Structures are given as structure tokens and as C-alpha cells.
Amino acid sequence: MSLLKNSSYILTLLSLFGFLLTWQRSAFSLFFLIPIFLTLFWEFFLFLKLRKNIIKEATLIKGSLFYRISMGDFYLYIFSFFL
């Protein structure tokens, strides 16, 4: 997984340099932007997935602040269902 992640970062950097070098000379330079946007989308998706797991774990802990604010289990089960 780490090797795949590093290779995607290298591909993103190469595509950024490719776009910067060819954006005035070629109409196909926009294809270099696709890996950049895919990498940004993937990083944002991983961040949201991590955030979801943290919220789910906090709702399972009975002494957490979120549990005390919601006053019991019922709201937590509804909230964690939509995560």
C-alpha cells in the first residue's frame, strides 16, 4: 500500500510538471491534470474515512463527551447508522 501511495505521488508530481511544460503548446496538456485531481480526491476520501472512524469510536465509548451531550444510546445509534 505504501509503495502504491508513493508511486501515485510521483505520478502526480510528474503530471504537474508535464502540465506546466506543455500547457501553452498542446491542447492535450489537460490530460496531465487528471492524476492530480484523482490524487486530491483520494486524499480527501481517506481523510473523511478516518474522520468517520474516529466519530464512530467516540460514540461507542460511554464516557465520551459526545455520549454525554446526546444523553444516551438512542441518538448515538441513529447517528452512527448514517455514518
Distance bins in CASP14 RR format, pairs under 12 A and 6 or more apart:
PFRMAT RR
TARGET T0000
AUTHOR 0000-0000-0000
RMODE 2
METHOD distances of the structure
MODEL  1
1 7 0 0 0 0 0 1 0 0 0 0 0
1 8 0 0 0 0 0 1 0 0 0 0 0
1 46 0 0 0 0 0 1 0 0 0 0 0
2 8 0 0 0 0 0 1 0 0 0 0 0
2 9 0 0 0 0 0 1 0 0 0 0 0
3 9 0 0 0 0 0 1 0 0 0 0 0
3 10 0 0 0 0 0 1 0 0 0 0 0
4 10 0 0 0 0 0 1 0 0 0 0 0
4 11 0 0 0 0 0 1 0 0 0 0 0
4 39 0 0 0 0 0 1 0 0 0 0 0
4 42 0 0 0 0 0 1 0 0 0 0 0
5 11 0 0 0 0 0 1 0 0 0 0 0
5 12 0 0 0 0 0 1 0 0 0 0 0
5 39 0 0 0 0 1 0 0 0 0 0 0
5 42 0 0 0 0 1 0 0 0 0 0 0
5 43 0 0 0 0 1 0 0 0 0 0 0
5 46 0 0 0 0 1 0 0 0 0 0 0
6 12 0 0 0 0 0 1 0 0 0 0 0
6 13 0 0 0 0 0 1 0 0 0 0 0
6 39 0 0 0 0 0 1 0 0 0 0 0
7 13 0 0 0 0 0 1 0 0 0 0 0
7 14 0 0 0 0 0 1 0 0 0 0 0
7 35 0 0 0 0 0 1 0 0 0 0 0
7 39 0 0 0 0 0 1 0 0 0 0 0
8 14 0 0 0 0 0 1 0 0 0 0 0
8 15 0 0 0 0 0 1 0 0 0 0 0
8 35 1 0 0 1 0 0 0 0 0 0 0
8 36 0 0 0 0 0 1 0 0 0 0 0
8 38 0 0 0 0 1 0 0 0 0 0 0
8 39 1 0 1 0 0 0 0 0 0 0 0
8 40 0 0 0 0 0 1 0 0 0 0 0
8 41 0 0 0 0 0 1 0 0 0 0 0
8 42 1 0 0 1 0 0 0 0 0 0 0
8 43 0 0 0 0 1 0 0 0 0 0 0
8 46 0 0 0 0 0 1 0 0 0 0 0
9 15 0 0 0 0 0 1 0 0 0 0 0
9 16 0 0 0 0 0 1 0 0 0 0 0
9 35 0 0 0 0 1 0 0 0 0 0 0
9 36 0 0 0 0 0 1 0 0 0 0 0
9 38 0 0 0 0 0 1 0 0 0 0 0
9 39 1 0 0 1 0 0 0 0 0 0 0
9 40 0 0 0 0 0 1 0 0 0 0 0
9 42 0 0 0 0 0 1 0 0 0 0 0
9 43 0 0 0 0 1 0 0 0 0 0 0
10 16 0 0 0 0 0 1 0 0 0 0 0
10 17 0 0 0 0 0 1 0 0 0 0 0
10 35 0 0 0 0 0 1 0 0 0 0 0
10 39 0 0 0 0 0 1 0 0 0 0 0
11 17 0 0 0 0 0 1 0 0 0 0 0
11 18 0 0 0 0 0 1 0 0 0 0 0
11 32 0 0 0 0 0 1 0 0 0 0 0
11 34 0 0 0 0 0 1 0 0 0 0 0
11 35 1 0 1 0 0 0 0 0 0 0 0
11 36 0 0 0 0 1 0 0 0 0 0 0
11 38 0 0 0 0 1 0 0 0 0 0 0
11 39 1 0 0 1 0 0 0 0 0 0 0
11 42 0 0 0 0 0 1 0 0 0 0 0
12 18 0 0 0 0 0 1 0 0 0 0 0
12 19 0 0 0 0 0 1 0 0 0 0 0
12 32 0 0 0 0 1 0 0 0 0 0 0
12 33 0 0 0 0 0 1 0 0 0 0 0
12 34 0 0 0 0 0 1 0 0 0 0 0
12 35 1 0 1 0 0 0 0 0 0 0 0
12 36 1 0 1 0 0 0 0 0 0 0 0
12 37 0 0 0 0 1 0 0 0 0 0 0
12 38 0 0 0 0 1 0 0 0 0 0 0
12 39 1 0 1 0 0 0 0 0 0 0 0
12 40 0 0 0 0 1 0 0 0 0 0 0
12 41 0 0 0 0 0 1 0 0 0 0 0
12 42 0 0 0 0 1 0 0 0 0 0 0
12 43 0 0 0 0 1 0 0 0 0 0 0
13 19 0 0 0 0 0 1 0 0 0 0 0
13 20 0 0 0 0 0 1 0 0 0 0 0
13 32 0 0 0 0 0 1 0 0 0 0 0
13 35 0 0 0 0 1 0 0 0 0 0 0
13 36 0 0 0 0 1 0 0 0 0 0 0
13 39 0 0 0 0 1 0 0 0 0 0 0
14 20 0 0 0 0 0 1 0 0 0 0 0
14 21 0 0 0 0 0 1 0 0 0 0 0
14 32 0 0 0 0 1 0 0 0 0 0 0
14 35 0 0 0 0 1 0 0 0 0 0 0
14 36 0 0 0 0 0 1 0 0 0 0 0
14 39 0 0 0 0 0 1 0 0 0 0 0
15 21 0 0 0 0 0 1 0 0 0 0 0
15 22 0 0 0 0 0 1 0 0 0 0 0
15 23 0 0 0 0 0 1 0 0 0 0 0
15 29 0 0 0 0 1 0 0 0 0 0 0
15 30 0 0 0 0 0 1 0 0 0 0 0
15 31 0 0 0 0 1 0 0 0 0 0 0
15 32 1 0 1 0 0 0 0 0 0 0 0
15 33 1 0 0 1 0 0 0 0 0 0 0
15 34 1 0 0 1 0 0 0 0 0 0 0
15 35 1 0 1 0 0 0 0 0 0 0 0
15 36 1 0 1 0 0 0 0 0 0 0 0
15 37 0 0 0 0 1 0 0 0 0 0 0
15 38 0 0 0 0 1 0 0 0 0 0 0
15 39 0 0 0 0 1 0 0 0 0 0 0
15 40 0 0 0 0 0 1 0 0 0 0 0
16 22 0 0 0 0 0 1 0 0 0 0 0
16 23 0 0 0 0 0 1 0 0 0 0 0
16 29 0 0 0 0 0 1 0 0 0 0 0
16 32 1 0 0 1 0 0 0 0 0 0 0
16 33 0 0 0 0 1 0 0 0 0 0 0
16 34 0 0 0 0 0 1 0 0 0 0 0
16 35 0 0 0 0 1 0 0 0 0 0 0
16 36 1 0 0 1 0 0 0 0 0 0 0
16 37 0 0 0 0 0 1 0 0 0 0 0
16 39 0 0 0 0 1 0 0 0 0 0 0
16 40 0 0 0 0 0 1 0 0 0 0 0
17 23 0 0 0 0 0 1 0 0 0 0 0
17 29 0 0 0 0 0 1 0 0 0 0 0
17 32 0 0 0 0 1 0 0 0 0 0 0
17 35 0 0 0 0 0 1 0 0 0 0 0
17 36 0 0 0 0 0 1 0 0 0 0 0
18 24 0 0 0 0 0 1 0 0 0 0 0
18 25 0 0 0 0 0 1 0 0 0 0 0
18 26 0 0 0 0 1 0 0 0 0 0 0
18 28 0 0 0 0 0 1 0 0 0 0 0
18 29 1 0 0 1 0 0 0 0 0 0 0
18 30 0 0 0 0 0 1 0 0 0 0 0
18 31 0 0 0 0 1 0 0 0 0 0 0
18 32 1 0 1 0 0 0 0 0 0 0 0
18 33 0 0 0 0 1 0 0 0 0 0 0
18 35 0 0 0 0 0 1 0 0 0 0 0
18 36 0 0 0 0 0 1 0 0 0 0 0
19 25 0 0 0 0 0 1 0 0 0 0 0
19 26 0 0 0 0 1 0 0 0 0 0 0
19 28 0 0 0 0 0 1 0 0 0 0 0
19 29 1 0 1 0 0 0 0 0 0 0 0
19 30 1 0 0 1 0 0 0 0 0 0 0
19 31 0 0 0 0 1 0 0 0 0 0 0
19 32 1 1 0 0 0 0 0 0 0 0 0
19 33 1 0 1 0 0 0 0 0 0 0 0
19 34 0 0 0 0 1 0 0 0 0 0 0
19 35 0 0 0 0 1 0 0 0 0 0 0
19 36 1 0 0 1 0 0 0 0 0 0 0
19 37 0 0 0 0 0 1 0 0 0 0 0
20 26 0 0 0 0 0 1 0 0 0 0 0
20 29 0 0 0 0 1 0 0 0 0 0 0
20 32 0 0 0 0 1 0 0 0 0 0 0
20 33 0 0 0 0 0 1 0 0 0 0 0
20 36 0 0 0 0 0 1 0 0 0 0 0
21 29 0 0 0 0 1 0 0 0 0 0 0
21 32 0 0 0 0 1 0 0 0 0 0 0
22 28 1 0 0 1 0 0 0 0 0 0 0
22 29 1 0 1 0 0 0 0 0 0 0 0
22 30 0 0 0 0 1 0 0 0 0 0 0
22 31 0 0 0 0 1 0 0 0 0 0 0
22 32 1 0 0 1 0 0 0 0 0 0 0
22 33 0 0 0 0 0 1 0 0 0 0 0
23 29 1 0 1 0 0 0 0 0 0 0 0
23 30 0 0 0 0 1 0 0 0 0 0 0
23 31 0 0 0 0 0 1 0 0 0 0 0
23 32 0 0 0 0 1 0 0 0 0 0 0
23 33 0 0 0 0 1 0 0 0 0 0 0
26 32 0 0 0 0 1 0 0 0 0 0 0
28 34 0 0 0 0 0 1 0 0 0 0 0
30 36 0 0 0 0 0 1 0 0 0 0 0
30 37 0 0 0 0 0 1 0 0 0 0 0
31 37 0 0 0 0 0 1 0 0 0 0 0
31 38 0 0 0 0 0 1 0 0 0 0 0
32 38 0 0 0 0 0 1 0 0 0 0 0
33 39 0 0 0 0 0 1 0 0 0 0 0
33 40 0 0 0 0 0 1 0 0 0 0 0
34 40 0 0 0 0 0 1 0 0 0 0 0
34 41 0 0 0 0 0 1 0 0 0 0 0
35 41 0 0 0 0 0 1 0 0 0 0 0
35 42 0 0 0 0 0 1 0 0 0 0 0
36 42 0 0 0 0 0 1 0 0 0 0 0
36 43 0 0 0 0 0 1 0 0 0 0 0
37 43 0 0 0 0 0 1 0 0 0 0 0
37 44 0 0 0 0 0 1 0 0 0 0 0
38 44 0 0 0 0 0 1 0 0 0 0 0
38 45 0 0 0 0 0 1 0 0 0 0 0
39 45 0 0 0 0 0 1 0 0 0 0 0
39 46 0 0 0 0 0 1 0 0 0 0 0
40 46 0 0 0 0 0 1 0 0 0 0 0
40 47 0 0 0 0 0 1 0 0 0 0 0
41 47 0 0 0 0 0 1 0 0 0 0 0
41 48 0 0 0 0 0 1 0 0 0 0 0
42 48 0 0 0 0 0 1 0 0 0 0 0
42 49 0 0 0 0 0 1 0 0 0 0 0
43 49 0 0 0 0 0 1 0 0 0 0 0
43 50 0 0 0 0 0 1 0 0 0 0 0
44 50 0 0 0 0 0 1 0 0 0 0 0
44 51 0 0 0 0 0 1 0 0 0 0 0
45 51 0 0 0 0 0 1 0 0 0 0 0
45 52 0 0 0 0 0 1 0 0 0 0 0
46 52 0 0 0 0 0 1 0 0 0 0 0
46 53 0 0 0 0 0 1 0 0 0 0 0
47 53 0 0 0 0 0 1 0 0 0 0 0
47 54 0 0 0 0 0 1 0 0 0 0 0
48 54 0 0 0 0 0 1 0 0 0 0 0
48 55 0 0 0 0 0 1 0 0 0 0 0
48 83 0 0 0 0 0 1 0 0 0 0 0
49 55 0 0 0 0 0 1 0 0 0 0 0
49 56 0 0 0 0 0 1 0 0 0 0 0
49 83 0 0 0 0 0 1 0 0 0 0 0
50 56 0 0 0 0 0 1 0 0 0 0 0
50 57 0 0 0 0 0 1 0 0 0 0 0
51 57 0 0 0 0 0 1 0 0 0 0 0
51 58 0 0 0 0 0 1 0 0 0 0 0
51 83 0 0 0 0 1 0 0 0 0 0 0
52 58 0 0 0 0 0 1 0 0 0 0 0
52 59 0 0 0 0 0 1 0 0 0 0 0
52 79 0 0 0 0 0 1 0 0 0 0 0
52 80 0 0 0 0 1 0 0 0 0 0 0
52 82 0 0 0 0 0 1 0 0 0 0 0
52 83 1 0 1 0 0 0 0 0 0 0 0
53 59 0 0 0 0 0 1 0 0 0 0 0
53 60 0 0 0 0 0 1 0 0 0 0 0
53 80 0 0 0 0 0 1 0 0 0 0 0
53 83 0 0 0 0 1 0 0 0 0 0 0
54 60 0 0 0 0 0 1 0 0 0 0 0
54 61 0 0 0 0 0 1 0 0 0 0 0
54 64 0 0 0 0 0 1 0 0 0 0 0
54 66 0 0 0 0 0 1 0 0 0 0 0
54 83 0 0 0 0 0 1 0 0 0 0 0
55 61 0 0 0 0 0 1 0 0 0 0 0
55 64 0 0 0 0 0 1 0 0 0 0 0
55 65 0 0 0 0 0 1 0 0 0 0 0
55 66 1 0 0 1 0 0 0 0 0 0 0
55 67 0 0 0 0 0 1 0 0 0 0 0
55 70 0 0 0 0 0 1 0 0 0 0 0
55 76 0 0 0 0 0 1 0 0 0 0 0
55 79 0 0 0 0 1 0 0 0 0 0 0
55 80 1 0 0 1 0 0 0 0 0 0 0
55 82 0 0 0 0 0 1 0 0 0 0 0
55 83 1 0 0 1 0 0 0 0 0 0 0
56 64 0 0 0 0 0 1 0 0 0 0 0
56 66 0 0 0 0 0 1 0 0 0 0 0
56 76 0 0 0 0 1 0 0 0 0 0 0
56 77 0 0 0 0 0 1 0 0 0 0 0
56 79 0 0 0 0 1 0 0 0 0 0 0
56 80 1 0 1 0 0 0 0 0 0 0 0
56 81 0 0 0 0 0 1 0 0 0 0 0
56 82 0 0 0 0 0 1 0 0 0 0 0
56 83 1 0 1 0 0 0 0 0 0 0 0
57 64 0 0 0 0 1 0 0 0 0 0 0
57 66 0 0 0 0 0 1 0 0 0 0 0
57 67 0 0 0 0 0 1 0 0 0 0 0
57 76 0 0 0 0 0 1 0 0 0 0 0
57 80 0 0 0 0 0 1 0 0 0 0 0
57 83 0 0 0 0 0 1 0 0 0 0 0
58 64 1 0 1 0 0 0 0 0 0 0 0
58 65 1 0 0 1 0 0 0 0 0 0 0
58 66 1 0 1 0 0 0 0 0 0 0 0
58 67 1 0 0 1 0 0 0 0 0 0 0
58 68 0 0 0 0 0 1 0 0 0 0 0
58 69 0 0 0 0 0 1 0 0 0 0 0
58 70 0 0 0 0 0 1 0 0 0 0 0
58 76 0 0 0 0 1 0 0 0 0 0 0
58 79 0 0 0 0 0 1 0 0 0 0 0
58 80 0 0 0 0 1 0 0 0 0 0 0
58 83 0 0 0 0 0 1 0 0 0 0 0
59 65 0 0 0 0 0 1 0 0 0 0 0
59 66 1 0 1 0 0 0 0 0 0 0 0
59 67 1 0 0 1 0 0 0 0 0 0 0
59 68 0 0 0 0 0 1 0 0 0 0 0
59 69 0 0 0 0 0 1 0 0 0 0 0
59 70 0 0 0 0 1 0 0 0 0 0 0
59 72 0 0 0 0 0 1 0 0 0 0 0
59 73 0 0 0 0 1 0 0 0 0 0 0
59 74 0 0 0 0 0 1 0 0 0 0 0
59 75 0 0 0 0 1 0 0 0 0 0 0
59 76 1 0 1 0 0 0 0 0 0 0 0
59 77 0 0 0 0 1 0 0 0 0 0 0
59 78 0 0 0 0 0 1 0 0 0 0 0
59 79 1 0 0 1 0 0 0 0 0 0 0
59 80 1 0 1 0 0 0 0 0 0 0 0
59 81 0 0 0 0 0 1 0 0 0 0 0
59 82 0 0 0 0 0 1 0 0 0 0 0
59 83 0 0 0 0 1 0 0 0 0 0 0
60 66 0 0 0 0 1 0 0 0 0 0 0
60 67 0 0 0 0 1 0 0 0 0 0 0
60 73 0 0 0 0 0 1 0 0 0 0 0
60 76 0 0 0 0 1 0 0 0 0 0 0
60 77 0 0 0 0 0 1 0 0 0 0 0
60 79 0 0 0 0 0 1 0 0 0 0 0
60 80 1 0 0 1 0 0 0 0 0 0 0
60 83 0 0 0 0 0 1 0 0 0 0 0
61 67 1 0 0 1 0 0 0 0 0 0 0
61 68 0 0 0 0 0 1 0 0 0 0 0
61 76 0 0 0 0 0 1 0 0 0 0 0
62 68 0 0 0 0 1 0 0 0 0 0 0
62 70 0 0 0 0 0 1 0 0 0 0 0
62 72 0 0 0 0 1 0 0 0 0 0 0
62 73 0 0 0 0 1 0 0 0 0 0 0
62 76 0 0 0 0 1 0 0 0 0 0 0
63 69 0 0 0 0 0 1 0 0 0 0 0
63 70 0 0 0 0 0 1 0 0 0 0 0
63 72 0 0 0 0 0 1 0 0 0 0 0
63 76 0 0 0 0 0 1 0 0 0 0 0
64 70 0 0 0 0 1 0 0 0 0 0 0
64 72 0 0 0 0 0 1 0 0 0 0 0
64 76 0 0 0 0 1 0 0 0 0 0 0
66 72 0 0 0 0 0 1 0 0 0 0 0
66 73 0 0 0 0 0 1 0 0 0 0 0
66 75 0 0 0 0 1 0 0 0 0 0 0
66 76 1 0 0 1 0 0 0 0 0 0 0
66 79 0 0 0 0 1 0 0 0 0 0 0
66 80 0 0 0 0 0 1 0 0 0 0 0
67 73 0 0 0 0 1 0 0 0 0 0 0
67 74 0 0 0 0 0 1 0 0 0 0 0
67 75 0 0 0 0 1 0 0 0 0 0 0
67 76 1 0 0 1 0 0 0 0 0 0 0
67 77 0 0 0 0 0 1 0 0 0 0 0
67 79 0 0 0 0 0 1 0 0 0 0 0
67 80 0 0 0 0 0 1 0 0 0 0 0
68 75 0 0 0 0 0 1 0 0 0 0 0
68 76 0 0 0 0 0 1 0 0 0 0 0
69 75 0 0 0 0 1 0 0 0 0 0 0
69 76 0 0 0 0 0 1 0 0 0 0 0
69 79 0 0 0 0 0 1 0 0 0 0 0
70 76 1 0 1 0 0 0 0 0 0 0 0
70 77 0 0 0 0 0 1 0 0 0 0 0
70 78 0 0 0 0 1 0 0 0 0 0 0
70 79 1 0 0 1 0 0 0 0 0 0 0
70 80 0 0 0 0 0 1 0 0 0 0 0
72 78 0 0 0 0 0 1 0 0 0 0 0
72 79 0 0 0 0 0 1 0 0 0 0 0
73 79 0 0 0 0 0 1 0 0 0 0 0
73 80 0 0 0 0 0 1 0 0 0 0 0
74 80 0 0 0 0 0 1 0 0 0 0 0
74 81 0 0 0 0 0 1 0 0 0 0 0
75 81 0 0 0 0 0 1 0 0 0 0 0
75 82 0 0 0 0 0 1 0 0 0 0 0
76 82 0 0 0 0 0 1 0 0 0 0 0
76 83 0 0 0 0 0 1 0 0 0 0 0
77 83 0 0 0 0 0 1 0 0 0 0 0
END
